[in-house]
Amino acid sequence: MAPPTATSGDGGGGGQVGQPRQRQQQQQEGGGGGFGSTITGIVRIAIFWYFISKFFFSPNKKPADPSQLISNLFQKAEPLDMWLYVSPQEKFNDFGNEAALIWHETNIPYAVWGKESSRSLSTKYYPSEDLKNNGSLYAHVFFAKTGYSPDPTDPEYQPLSAFGKTHPIVVYSPKPKTDKRKSLLGNSKESEETESVPLVEDESKDDTKDDGPVEWISYWKPNITINLVDDFSNYPHNAVPPTIAPYLNIEPTSGNYYPTIVFNEFWLLKDKYIAINESVTELPLHLEVGPIGQTKWQLFLQIDQSFQVHRQYGSMVEGEGDELKRVFLDGNPYLLVITMCVSLLHSVFDFLAFKNDIQFWNKNKSMEGLSAKTVVVSFISQLIVFLYLFDNDTSWMILASSGVGVCIEFWKIGKAMHIEVDRSGKIPMLRFRDRESYAGNKTKEYDDIAMKYLTYVLFFLAICFSIYSLKYERHKSWYSWILSSLTSCVYMFGFILMCPQLFINYKLQSVAHMPWRQMTYKFLNTIIDDLFAFVIKMPWLHRLSVFRDDVIFLIYLYQRWVYPVDKKRINEFGFGGEDDQQVIQPATETTDTDDKKTN
């Protein structure tokens, strides 16, 4: 079922406007952007637009015939009068209907930056019965030179002195789906309540499981921002830049263009939309008018287009663009700049930690002093997270990133243990066998002791949390509950898995076997996470939980200080020289353990 079409009616719009309170204020300007992979696409498209605009707007490029240039019909600072009408009809010509006129301003200087050119109005709109039943409503704005009328039937009307544009105030979206999650314990009251909880629907995905037509509902836009673009460029008649051409309003007789009207909705977030139904008696409406620079206007367009491209390719889910905008609306601008710089450092340290981790395990020839069980548990944890993301319909880019992490963790198991294929049965099975460098010394014994007691603690916490989740939370199925419980345990208690290595270091009285470069970068990332804990709004308990990893890394640093390593000598784990990444085969001669220590 397609969105409902515009309903017929008189020019009054079937509604009434309350008494407005009018005030003048200068329009605030802001910028846009985002973090992570999204900002990369935004910057790339913005730079592309910059070079395209430089190509078309190059001052050194002269047209062959100056008579073929088109220019703005209006002059800078020319006073304009404005009329704003609302009507259920997309085409408006009922200028004599006073009920349809909700805003009128006079003497607005065109393309002048100041308080006199920025106006605002806050009012209320009372919807008609047609509007409550998925009716349509449009805003019709008209500008004319002071002293002239926008009405073509008026004797004072001049075609070259008036212009306008139409914009819908009501948008349509599919009705939000109800939450399919339910209480698995069979609580009937909770089940009835959860069925009425709406979820935000991603319009880019089609749910083929639902039968019947899609029900559409209407939403009210509570804010309308009207901008006149500050543009007095001379464009070649047949070579208008493609980023400008769709928005130019050309006057057919002269070939020149009217000032460009923009209904700016860049900062209008979708969660501000108001659903229209029978219970709605009045709707808020905030109106603004003012100038906007051409570069800023084009930048807003490019950012919105980049969001759309990211959604099409699955790298951004529906609503994530609004969340990025919200960061700039609600955050301190200086703190945001610091956060973006720190985010860049976080990405660099993440890459360096990943690179050194791969190099360490690729060149590592001995598992002496390293916890093999921690590597196996880390793979299981990563696999649980991947299955959880897959069950919750996460974007394919995040799934791909998590899948690569699962493959890397499995590869590390192959470096830490011997993996063999057992074909003795009907179905080939993978069998894991400890390496001689791990099983032939005290490392395996200490690893078993540490993992034994930590497993008891982890299982106890996982069972308690699973029971709590089963009793107080809703889930789609028993499989979803198991994945959700295991994933929550991985996130909440995953730091416990780093403890066996601490115990092994303590018993061996050595840290020469540790990949310190990788751990240094991870420790720097942990410090950055601590900063984000105070920048991003979150509960205090979650904020304090960020510092769990700090305790583990501080203990590692203490062990590094207590058990120093002489890098100029070959240690008992096969590492030596100035470059701790170089691996040298261990000596075959056996000597006393205390004589081999380099600390």
ZIRASUL-V991614 format. One line per field, one symbol per residue. phi: phi as a letter, one per 30 degrees, with the letter a starting at -180 (. if undefined). psi: psi as a letter, one per 20 degrees, with the letter a starting at -180 (. if undefined). burial: b if it has 24 or more other C-alpha atoms within 12 Angstrom, else e. A space follows every 50 residues. Layout:
# ZIRASUL-V991614
phi = ???
psi = ???
burial = ???
This chain:
# ZIRASUL-V991614
phi = .dedddddldddiibbcdddccacadddcbcblacidddddddddddddd ddddddcedddcddbddcdcbddccdiddbcbbbcbadcdccbcdddddd dcabbbhcddhcclddccbbacbbccddddddcidcabcccbbadejccd dddddddbedcbaaacbdcccbbededddddbdddidddddddddcddcd cdddcccdddciddccbcbcddbbccccddbbdccdecbdeddcedcdcd dddcidcdedcbddcdcddddddcdcbdddcbbdbccbbldbddddddde ddddddddddddcidbddjddddddddddccddddddddddddddddddd ddddddddddddcdcbcdicdddddddddddddddddddddchddddddd dddddddddddddddcbdcbcccdcdcebdbcbddddcddbdeddddddd dddddedddddddddddddddcccbdadddddddddddddddcdddddde ddddddddhabddddddddddddddddddddddcdddadddddddddddd dddddeddddddcdccddcdddcjcaidcdddcbdddddcbddddddcc
psi = prqqrpqqariijjrqprpqoqqpqppqqrrrarrbhghghghghghghg hghhghjpiiopqhohijqqrpiqqpjppqqppoqqqiphppjmiiohhh oippqqloppkporhiipqqppaqpoqrhghhlkrqpqpoppqqqpirqi ohiphjpphjiqrrqqpphprpqqpqqqoiqrpiikohghghhhhjoqqp poiippoihpqrqppqqqqpoipooppppnokqoqqhjlpphihgiipnp phghirqrppppnokgjoqhiiqpppahiphqpqopqqqrrpqgggghgg ghghhhggghhhjjiprpihhhhghhhhhiqphhhhggggghhghghghg ghggghgggghhipipjpiqohhhgghhggghhggghghhhklqqhghgg ghhhhghghhhhhhhhrppqoojhahppqppppqqhighjaighghgggg hghhhggggghggghhgghhhirqqhrhghggggggghhghhjhhhiihh hghggghilqjiiqnhgghghhhhhhhhhhghhigpprqhghhhihjghh gghhhghghhhhmqpoiiqpaijjqrrhoiippppqqhpprqhhhipj.
burial = eeebbbbebbbbbbbbbeeeeeeeeebeeeebbbbbebbebbbebbeebe eeeeebbeeeeeeeeeeeebbbbbeeebbbbbbbbbbbbbbbbbbeeebb bbbbbbbbbbbbbeebbbbbbbbbbbbbbbbbbbbbbbbbbbbbbbebbb beeeeeeebbbbbbbbbbbbbbbbbeeeeebbbbeeeeeebeebeeeeee ebeeeeeeeeeeeeebbbbbbbbbbbbbbbbbbbbbeeebbebbeebbbb eeeeebbbbbbbbbbbbbbbeebbbbeeeeebbbbbbbbbbbbbebbbbb bbbbbbbbebbeebbbbbebbbbbbbbbeeeeeeebeebbebbeebeebb eebbebbeebbeebbbbbbbbbbbbbbbbbbbbbbbbbbeeeebbeebbe ebbebbebbbebbbbbbeeeeeeeeeeeeeeeebbebbbeebbbbbbbeb beebbeebeeebeebbeebbeebbbeeeebbbbbbbbbbbbbbbbbbbbb bbbbbbebbbbbbbbbbbbbbbbbbbbbbbbbeebeeeeeeeeeebbbbb ebbebbeebbeebebeeeebbbbbbbeeebbebeeeeeeeeeeeebbbb
